[in-house]
Amino acid sequence: MKKAISWLLFAVWLLVACSSPTPKPTQSPLFSSLVPTPVGAEMTLRPAFKLDPVTAGSTQVTGQGPVGFTLVVVDSTFGGMILGTGKPDAGGNFRIQLNKPLEKGHLVGLTVDLPSDLAGSEEFNKRLYEIRGPGYRLVPNAVNIFDSHEVP
């Protein structure tokens, strides 16, 4: 009898869990809302983070990121060593000059330099997470990498 009740409770839980609709990222209320920039203007968090493929010896990287932020290219092989910074243009495209050539086998990532008033905001961090790239990873005690590539 106890086993039947356990299975019944599990079946009800499974039914409820599977019937809850999961919103598509573009339908999320986080995408439709606006957040303040450091200078008080408003912006949407688009486009998503995208670091274009990289090659050993490159001294610059390109890609896309949310407009209005300072983007930071890091070598996450060494816990987030900063390789360069820059801002995307009005269309979200960026080209960032690096302070040293990329090394083969290293993992290069893209993150943001958040203003202190936004860095601790849980709501804002959720918005950034939703526009992460396919190479997203969290480097413990170092930095959130919103997209990354291994240098071939």
C-alpha positions as CSV (number, residue, x, y, z in Angstrom):
1,M,0.0,0.0,0.0
2,K,2.8,2.4,0.9
3,K,4.6,1.6,-2.3
4,A,1.4,2.4,-4.3
5,I,1.0,5.8,-2.6
6,S,4.6,6.7,-3.2
7,W,4.2,5.9,-6.9
8,L,1.0,7.9,-7.1
9,L,2.6,10.9,-5.5
10,F,5.5,10.6,-7.9
11,A,3.1,10.4,-10.9
12,V,1.2,13.5,-9.7
13,W,4.5,15.4,-9.2
14,L,5.7,14.3,-12.7
15,L,2.4,15.4,-14.3
16,V,2.6,18.8,-12.6
17,A,6.3,19.3,-13.4
18,C,5.9,18.4,-17.1
19,S,2.7,20.4,-17.7
20,S,4.2,23.7,-16.6
21,P,5.0,25.6,-19.8
22,T,8.6,26.8,-20.1
23,P,8.7,30.2,-21.7
24,K,11.0,30.7,-24.7
25,P,13.8,33.2,-24.0
26,T,12.3,35.8,-26.4
27,Q,9.0,35.5,-24.5
28,S,10.6,36.1,-21.1
29,P,9.6,39.2,-19.2
30,L,13.3,39.9,-18.6
31,F,13.8,40.5,-22.3
32,S,10.9,42.9,-22.6
33,S,11.9,45.0,-19.6
34,L,14.5,47.8,-19.7
35,V,17.3,48.3,-17.3
36,P,19.3,51.5,-16.5
37,T,22.8,51.9,-17.8
38,P,25.5,53.5,-15.7
39,V,24.7,56.9,-17.1
40,G,20.9,56.6,-16.6
41,A,19.8,55.9,-20.2
42,E,17.7,52.9,-21.0
43,M,18.6,49.9,-23.1
44,T,17.5,46.3,-23.9
45,L,19.9,43.4,-23.3
46,R,20.4,42.5,-26.9
47,P,22.2,41.0,-28.8
48,A,23.3,38.0,-26.9
49,F,27.0,37.3,-26.2
50,K,28.8,35.8,-29.1
51,L,32.6,35.5,-29.4
52,D,33.7,34.7,-32.9
53,P,36.1,31.7,-33.4
54,V,39.7,32.5,-32.5
55,T,43.1,31.4,-33.6
56,A,46.5,31.1,-32.0
57,G,48.6,34.3,-32.5
58,S,45.5,36.6,-33.0
59,T,45.9,40.0,-31.4
60,Q,42.2,40.9,-31.6
61,V,38.8,39.3,-31.2
62,T,35.4,40.0,-32.7
63,G,31.8,39.2,-31.9
64,Q,28.6,40.6,-30.4
65,G,27.5,41.7,-27.0
66,P,24.9,43.8,-25.2
67,V,25.1,47.5,-26.1
68,G,26.2,49.9,-23.4
69,F,28.6,47.6,-21.5
70,T,32.3,47.3,-21.4
71,L,33.1,43.9,-22.6
72,V,36.2,42.1,-21.2
73,V,38.1,39.3,-23.0
74,V,39.8,37.0,-20.5
75,D,42.0,34.0,-20.6
76,S,40.0,31.7,-18.3
77,T,42.8,29.1,-18.4
78,F,44.4,31.3,-15.8
79,G,41.2,32.2,-13.8
80,G,40.2,35.2,-15.9
81,M,43.4,37.0,-16.7
82,I,42.3,40.2,-18.7
83,L,43.5,40.2,-22.3
84,G,41.6,43.3,-23.5
85,T,38.4,45.4,-23.1
86,G,36.1,47.3,-25.5
87,K,32.5,48.3,-26.1
88,P,30.1,47.1,-28.8
89,D,28.9,49.6,-31.4
90,A,25.2,50.5,-31.7
91,G,24.5,47.2,-33.5
92,G,26.2,45.2,-30.7
93,N,29.3,44.3,-32.8
94,F,32.7,44.6,-31.3
95,R,36.4,44.3,-32.2
96,I,38.7,44.2,-29.2
97,Q,42.5,44.6,-29.4
98,L,44.3,42.2,-27.1
99,N,47.4,43.1,-24.9
100,K,49.1,39.8,-26.0
101,P,48.6,37.2,-28.8
102,L,46.3,34.3,-28.1
103,E,48.1,31.1,-27.1
104,K,47.2,27.6,-28.5
105,G,45.2,25.4,-26.1
106,H,44.1,28.3,-23.9
107,L,40.4,29.0,-23.2
108,V,39.4,32.6,-24.1
109,G,36.2,34.0,-22.8
110,L,33.9,37.0,-23.0
111,T,32.5,38.7,-19.9
112,V,31.4,42.2,-18.8
113,D,32.7,44.8,-16.5
114,L,29.5,45.6,-14.5
115,P,29.1,48.9,-12.7
116,S,28.9,48.3,-8.9
117,D,25.2,49.3,-8.7
118,L,24.3,46.5,-11.1
119,A,26.9,43.8,-10.2
120,G,25.0,42.7,-7.1
121,S,21.5,42.8,-8.6
122,E,20.1,39.3,-8.8
123,E,17.5,40.4,-11.3
124,F,20.1,41.9,-13.6
125,N,22.4,38.9,-13.3
126,K,19.4,36.7,-14.4
127,R,19.0,38.9,-17.5
128,L,22.7,38.5,-18.4
129,Y,22.4,34.7,-17.9
130,E,19.5,34.5,-20.4
131,I,21.6,36.0,-23.2
132,R,24.7,33.9,-22.6
133,G,26.4,32.3,-25.5
134,P,26.9,28.5,-26.1
135,G,30.3,28.6,-24.5
136,Y,29.0,29.9,-21.2
137,R,30.7,28.7,-18.0
138,L,31.2,29.8,-14.5
139,V,34.8,30.0,-13.3
140,P,34.5,29.6,-9.5
141,N,35.9,32.5,-7.5
142,A,36.8,34.3,-10.7
143,V,34.3,35.4,-13.3
144,N,31.2,34.5,-15.3
145,I,32.2,33.7,-18.9
146,F,29.2,34.4,-21.2
147,D,30.8,32.8,-24.2
148,S,34.2,31.1,-24.9
149,H,36.4,29.2,-27.3
150,E,39.4,27.1,-27.0
151,V,42.3,28.5,-29.1
152,P,43.1,25.9,-31.8
